[in-house]
């Protein structure tokens, strides 16, 4: 079940990164330029979409990964 553990680690890292970025947006550690704030928002949106896609397709991915095949 190494693949399953790796996928869980990926999901955990994705969720952790999203949380950290949201906190940084709410309580910035420094002053960001308008361009940096726009970039950060786009980056967070992309990460959120990745997480949504991951959650939507995970069970199908695991099913295909562990389906026996002679080919």
C-alpha positions, 0 to 999 in steps of 0.5 A: 500500500505504498502508493496509497500512503504516498497519495495520503501524504500528497493530500496532507501536504496540499491541505497543509500548504493551503492552510498556511497560505490562507493564514498568511493572507489573513495575517501577513508576515510582511507587506506584500505588493498588489502583484504578489497578493494577486499571485498568491490568490491565484496560487491558492485557487489553483491549489484548491482546485487540485485538492477538489480534483484529487478528492473527486477522482481519488477512489477511481484512481485507487480502483484502477491502480489496484485492479488486477490485469493480465495485460 
